[in-house]
Amino acid sequence: MGEFLGIYSPDSTLIDSIEYPTQRKDVSYGRDPNNLEEWRFFTNPGPGEKNPENGLLGFRGVEPTFSQPGGVYTNAVEITLSSIDENAEIRYTMHGSPPNRG
């Protein structure tokens, strides 16, 4: 869940506000520069700069399906990752660091 942010005048009149969604690392959330009523996610945040015009309306949020359950295995295991979202892009690493697009 996200939070609420309000901007108030000195006499406590609400000037502007937003209930924003859960934030993600290295992703900013701001107004669409072409439609100030619409909020978007920006994957190239630039503090102090104008928001780019290619923001995302949201994230799909569909978790991948693993062919094997998590756990400790004593022998080699082949695992397949899949998604019900045909447009999903699944990225992974073998060493625990965040995956790069690649």
Summary of the structure (lengths in Angstrom):
residues: 102
radius of gyration: 19.6
end to end distance: 30.3
largest distance: 68.1
contacts: 157
relative contact order: 0.12
helix: 0%
strand: 30%
